[in-house]
Amino acid sequence: MRQYWTFAWLAIFPGCSQAQPKHVQDVDAHSAHAAAPASSSVVAGGRGMATVTVALIIDQFAAWVARDRLAFLPANGGFARLRREGTWYQDVRLEHALTETAPGHASLYSGKVPREHGIIANELWVRGHATAILADETTRTITAEGERPEFSSSLRSMNGDLVADRFRAQVPNARVYSFSLKDRGALFGGGRHPDLCLWYDGKLGRFASSTAFTQRLPDWVVPALGRAALQARLDRVWMPVRENVGAELRPVTNDAESGESDFAVYGAAFPHQPSHSTQPFGAFRANPESDTLLLELGVLAVENTPLDAPTLLAISLSANDYIGHLFGPDSWEAKDELFRLDAALAGFFAELDRLRGPGHWRIVLSADHGVLPLPELSQREARSFHEAGTQGTRPREVTFRVMPEKLLSSAREAATKALGRGDWVAAFLDPYLYLTDEAKQLPSSKVDKLGSSLRSELEKTPCTAQVFEIAKLPEVCPPFADDSLAALVCRSAQFGKGGEFYVALKPECFFDTGYVPGFGTSHGSSGLANRAIPLLVRAPGKIEAGKVHPGAQSFDLFARTLDDVLGIH
């Protein structure tokens, strides 16, 4: 990969490479990008030049965050360019209840709901263990060093085709790349036959792929994934660039606000340095450097693609999600992440200009779900924020954290009351409650008695909206016009997959993430703070420039728009 963009990025934030004496760095990220010289090594935009289409998902990027904050980012940033040169759909709504990463990505790239495509959760309870829904024991992990013994992931659990599958089938010389920090962020964008699908394995501290997609990584990507290159990113110190953010974006909270996490000694307050964490590979995910690396991989892929090959480049950026989980969407970290992402996107777009010309790249940008504020912040300061008029569409609910262990304990007590002592409840992996094989083999009258007892007990808890028995959901779910809780849950679950009961929380509640129990925030419930996401589209000649659509749109707009931009019929 050319070193131009990497060095430009380090010049933007010099304090990322070493600790600074000041708490806040006084640098202008966007001016640095704007001043970077254009490369003369490639004459882009000529005849025969194929289009690069970028599908970019920002994990946990809520519609309310976009509406509140994009207008206050600098005019030469990436989001401002998208708003000038494209169309912004401000309220795109997921039509399923479980707002998690895997169901969200699968729904966006298929245009279907989990009931249809089968990706009903991030994890399932399989043979006594929590198992990622994409895990496939018939595959093996592929890294830059070659095949490893650990099993990997595939799309075996996915029903139906994806945008990338349709693109590959229709355009024989197409190139498809997909990159993310998570397998569940990468696989759906790349489809079943990508040229390269990569994600960050947090256990190995390495980028990896699967034998489901390749036997070895291409030579052009290997140098970028070396241990030394990744270690350099782990060693960089993250300090805020807050002085360059407009007043409306400056944090209204304290650094290390009550409720923020100190994950694995990563720190609840600035500075943050992944290599100083007791889990450096995990901490790296909650760092803007991970976004930068993924965008650099995207540039590298385009550089190594023939100019006449139509290309789909799917990138899922997860730093915003991990940062939000640990620190909350109103934290110094979350707002600094948005500012840095804005600058990184500006640099990424400049590289696409250089490699293909402004008229030969397009982008469809959205999110897989939203997020709720920290309960501590919501409970203490939400009223004053609203009275000050500074929070716009920020969720107005006072939020609450639900501990899964307590819910599981309550379920087991209810089962004992109904049936007596026995092993009746196997596990709770939110939002699904799993029965044991012994319980499922009971006579139907006892199974009904158990179900009645479980629903009665769990619905007494303050945050539970309703408990649904999967086997009793309608065979055909209501149309999208029906956004009742029952309809949303129906579209989230699939018969014979997952647990026997779906515990639906009230919109203002979320299950604790477990990263640091009792701290941080999450998503997952069916409220609009979690279901409403933005969609920004830049496609010269296809999409109007400078347009804003405030009205509600269905989530399948993402797949339909991506199909249209790619020319899929």
N, C-alpha and C positions, 0 to 999 in steps of 0.2 A: 504493500500500500504506500502511496505517496505520503511523505511526512508532513506535507503542507498543513493539512487540517489539524492533525494532532498537535503540532507545534503552535498553531494559531489558538487552539483551545487552551493550552497551557499558558499562553501569553495573556489570555483573558483573565484567568484566575491564578496569578502567580502564587497565591497563598495555598493553593491546593497541593503544592509539592512540598511545603514545609510550614511549620507553625509560624504564625505571625505574632508580633508583640501586641498589636491592637486586637480588640475583641471583634470588631467589624472591619472588613476590608473595604477600602475606598478605591474600587476599580469600576470601570464602565464596560461591562461585558458586550453590550450591543454596539458600542462605538468601535470596539476592537474588531468585531466581525465586519462591520461596515468598511473599515479601513484596510482589511486584508487584501493584498493584491490578487488580481485574477491570474490564473495560470495561462500561459501561452502555448502549453505543450499539446493541447487538444483543441481543435476547431470544431465545436459542437454545433448541432442544429442543421447539418447539411442534408442533401437529398439522400434518400435511403435510410435515414435515421429512424430507428424504431422507438416507440414510446416506452418509457419506464413508468409503471404505475405503482405507487406506494400505498399500501394499506397499513395504516398506523393506528394501533390501539394503545391508549394511555390507560393503564390499569388504575381503577378507582378514581377516574376523572369525572366527577359528578356534574350534571347540568347546572346545578346551583353554584358550583365553584366557577365554572366557565362564565356564567352570566355575571357573577359578582366581580371577577378579577381580570378577564381578558382585556377589557376596555382600558385598564390602567397600566398595561404592559407597554414598554417603549415602542415607538412608531417604526423602528427599524428591526423589530424582533420577528421571530417566525410566525407567531399567531397574528400579529398585525398584517403581515404579508398575506396570510391565508384569508383574512377578513377582507382585504382590499381586492384580492385576485380571485376570490371564490365565494361560495354560498355557505352560510352558517345556519343550520337547523338547530334551534336552541333547545328543543324539547322532544327528543327521540325516546320512546318508552319501550323498555323490555316488557314482554307480555307473559313473563313467568315470575313466580314468587321467590325462587331461590336465587338471589343476586350474588353469585360466586363466580370465580374466574373461569373455570372450565365450562359451566353452562353458558356463561356470557359469550365467550369466544366462539363456542360451537354454534350458538344461535345467530350471532352476527354473520359468520362465514357460511352458514347454511341457509339462512332465512327461515329456519324452522324453530319450533320450541322444543324443550327437552323431552316432552312426551313423544315427539316424533324422532328426534335424532339420537336419543338415548343417553346423552351426557347429563345425568340428573344431579350430579354433585362433584365436588373435587375428589372426594374419597368415598370408598365403600368398605363395609365390614366383610372381610373375606377370610374364611377359615381361622377365625379368632384374632384377626389383626386388621388394623386400619390400613387400607391399600389404595394407592392412587388409582383413580378410575381409568387412567391411560396405561397403567403398568401392564407389561406383557412378558411373562416368564419365558416365552419362546424367543425373545430377542436378546441381544447383548449390546452393551454400551460401546460406542466408538468415540475415541478421543484423538488428539493429534498424534499420540504415540501408537495408535492402532486399536484393535479390539481388546476389551477387558472382560473379565468373567461376570461382572454384575449384569443382571438383566435390566432392560431399558423400557421404552414406551412405544406404543403404536396407536393407530386409529382403529384397532379391532373392535372397540366398544362403540364406535360411531356408525350410525345408520344413515344412508343416503350420501349424496355427493356434496362437495364444497365448491366455493368459487374457483379455487385453484384447480380442482379436478375438471371443471367445465372448461376453464381456460386452456389447460393442457390438452384436452380432447379436441378442442376446436382449432388450436394454433400449434401445429406440429413442431415448429422451431422455437417455441416459447421457452423462456427461462423462469424458474420459480425458486425463490429463496425465502426463508422464514427464520427470524432470529428473535429470541426472547431470553429472559432470565428463568423462565418456567417452561417445562414441557407442555403444560396445558395452555401456555401463551403462544407456543411456536407451532404445534402440530396442525391446528385447524387452519392457520393461514397458509401453510405449505401444502396441505392436501396429501394425497397418498403417494404422489410421485414427484417430490420436489428435487431440484438440482442440489439443494443443500438446506437442511433443517438443523438448526443448532439451538441449544439452550444451556444455561449455566447449571451445572450439577453442584449444589451447595455442599454435598458430602465430600466430593472429590476436590472441590475448588477448581474445577476445570470446565470448559465448554465441551459439550458432548452431543452426539447424535445417536442413532439407533440402527442396528442391522435391518430394521424394518424399512429403512430409507437408503442406506449406503453401506459399503464395506470398508471404505476409507474416506477420510476428509481430503478435499482437493488440495493440491500443493500450494495454491495461492493464499489459502486461509491459514495454513499451519503456523507461519511466523507470528501472526497476530495473536495466537492463542498460547504462546509459550509461557512457561512458569514465570520467567523474569518479567515479561510484560505485565502479567496479571499482578505480580507481587508489587510492582511499582505503583499500581493503582491502589492496592491495599494500604500502602505506606503513606499515601497523600492525606493531608489533614484537611478536613472540611470545615471551613469558617464561612459565616454568612456574608453576602454581598449587599446587605440591607440598605446601605446608604444610597444605592442607586435605584431603589424601588420607590415609586410614587407614594405619597402619603396614604392613599387608599389601600395600598398593598402592604404597608408596613405592619408588622404583627401588632395586634391590640392585646396580645397576651404577654405574659412573662416568658423568658426562656426557662425551660424546665418547669412548665406549668403543672399544677397538681393534676395527676392522672397520666402524665407522660411517662414512658417506659425507659428504664435503663437496661436494655437488652444485652446480656452477656458482657457487661462492663463497657458497652459502646458509649454510654453516657446519656443522661437525660437532657444535658445542656451542651452547647458548643464549647470547645471544638470536639469533632468526632473523627476518629481514625480507625478504620476497620482492623488494621493489623494489631492494634492495642486491645481489641476485643478478645474475649476468651473463645469466641466463635467467629473468627475473622471472615470466613467464607460466607456465613450468614449475614454478618454486618455489612458486607460489601453490597448486598442487595438493597439495603436501606441507605444508599449513597448515590448522589447524582452521577458519580463516575460510571456507574453501571449503564445509565442511559447513554452516556457519551460513547462507551465502548460499542454498544449495539448499533448506534448510528454510524460509527466508523466501519463496522462490519458491513453495513448496508452500502456505504460508499465503495468499499473494497469489492463487493459483489458486482456493482455496476461497472467498476473499472475493469473487471475480468469477464465481462459479457460482451459478445460481438455487437457492434453497433446496429446490425440489422435484425437483432433478436428481440421481439416484444417481450417485456419483462414484468413480472409481478414480484415486488419486493414487500413482503409482509414483516412488519416489526412490531413487537409488543413490548412496550416500555413498562417495567414493573417497579422501578424505584419509587414512584409516587405512591404505589400501593403499600409497600413495606414501610415507607416513611409515615404515611398516614396511619397505618396500624400502630406504630410505636409512639408517635408524637401527636397525632390528631391533625385534621385538616386546617385548623386555625393556628398551628404552631409556627414558630420561627422557621423550623426545618421545612415544613410543607410549603411555605411561601417562598423560601429561598430555592427550594427544588423547582417550583414553577418558574421563577425568574431565570434560573440556570437552564431549564429545559427550553424556555423561549429562545435564549441565546444559542443553545445547541441546535435547535431547529433552524434558526437563521443560517448557521454555518452549514448545516446539512443541505438546505435548499441551494445555497451558493455553490456547493459541490455538484449538485445535480445540474445547475445552470452550466457549470464548467464542462461537465461530462456529456450532457445531452442538449443543452440549450433550453431556455425558459419555456419554449413551446413544445418540448418533447418529454416533459415529465408531468405527471398528475398525482394527486394525493387524495385519499379518502381517509379522514381522521375521525376516530370516535373513541369510545370507552366500553369496557365490559360490565361496569356497574358503578354506582356512586359510593357514598360514605356518609356516616353520621358523625356529629361532633363528639368530642370527649364528654362523657357524662358530667364530670366535675366542672368543666367549663360551662356546659349547657345549663346545669342546675344553678350555678352561681351568677353567671353574667349574661345569659341570653336576653333577659329583659332590658338591661341597660344597653346592650348592643342594638336591639331593635329600636329603642327610644332614640338612640343617637343617629339612627338612619344609615348606619355604615355597613349593614350586613346584607342588604338587598334580599335575595331569595334564599338566604341561609335557613336551614330547617328551624322551625319555631318550637318543635317539641323539646321537652326536657327528656334527655335520653337516659337509658338504663342499660347496665351490663348484666348479662345472664351467665351464670357459671354452669357449664354443662355437667360437671360432676354432681352438683346439687340436684339437677333435673334427673339424672340417672338414679341417684339415691332415692328420690321421691317415687320414681317409676317402680323400682324394686320393692319399696315398701307397699305400694298399692297392689302389686302383683301378689305379695305375700298375704295381704288382707283378703284378696279375692280367692286365692287357691291354696293358701297354706304355705308352709316352708317348701322351697324347691328352687331350682335354677330355671327361672322363667324369662328374665330379661338379659339379653346377651350384651348389648352395648348401646350407647348413644353417640352417634356421629352427626352433629347438627346438619340438617334438621331432622334426621331420621332416627327413630327408635327401633332397634332390632330385637326380635324375640329369639329365644334359643330353639334348637330343633325339638327339644322336649316339649316346649310350649306349643309349637306349631303342630305337633302330632296329637295333641289333646282332642277329645271329642268337641264337636263344633259348639255345643252348649257352653263348655268351659272356656273355649277360646273367646266366645262372645262375652262371657262374664269377665274375663281378663281384660278385654278391650274396653268394656264399659268402665271398669275400675280405673284403668290407666287414663282414659279421657277425663273422667271426673276429677281425678287427683291432679293431673297436670294442668287442667284448665282453671284450677283454683289459684295458680301462681299468678302474680300481678302482671307479668309480661306476656303470658301466653294468650294469644287471640283465639286459637282453636286447634284441636288435635284431629287430624284426618286419618282414617284408616284407608290405606292405599287400595286394598281389595274392593272397597266400596265406592271408589271414585267413579264417575260416569265413564262409560266406554268412549264416548265422544265428548270432548270438551267444548264449552261455549265458544262462540266467535270472539274475536279480539275486542269487539265493542263492549263486551262484558269484562270489566276489570275488578270484579268482586274478588274477595280473598279466595272463595271456593274455586272460581274460574282460574285464577292465577296458580293455585296449588295443583289443580287438575293438569295444567299445561307443564308443570314442573316435574311430575312424577310419571314413572312408567311401570306398568304391572310386571311383577316378577323381578324387579331390579331395585336394589336398595332395601331399606327397612320396611317394616310392616305399618309404621305410623309416621306421619309427617307432623312435626310440632311447629306450627306457624306462630311466630311472634307478632306482637303489635308493632306498628311502623316505627315507633320511637325506641325499640329495643333491639339488641343484638347479642349474639353469643360471644363470650369472651374468647379471644384468639388463642390464649395459652402461651403466647410468646413470653409475656411476663404476667402471670395470672393476676387479675384485678387491676390491670393498667391498660392503657391504650384504647383504641376504638376499632370498629369494624363495620361490616355491611351484612347483607344476607337476608334481611326482612323485605317485605313487599312494598314498603312506603316509597313515595316518589323521590325522596332523597337518595334512595338506592336504585330505583328503576329508571329514573330520568337521566339521560346522557346526552352530550352534545354530538353533533356531526358536522364537520367542516369539510368541504369539497372544493378542490382547485383542479379544474380540467379545462384549459383554454380551448375554446371552440365548442365545448359541450355544456359547460356550467356557467351560469351568469356570474359576473363579478360584482362584489360589493352588496350582495343580497343577504337579508336576514329573514328567516322564517320563524316567528315565535310560537306558532301553533303546534299542538301535539302531533307527532308522527309515530308510526309503528316502527319497531326495531328492524323489520325486514327491509327498510329503506337502505340500510347499509349494504346488504348483499345485492339488492336491485341496482343501486348506484354503482357499485363496484363492477357488476356485470356490464352495465351500460358503458362505463368508462373504458373497460377492457374490450368492448365490442363483442361481448358474448351474446349469442342469439338463442 
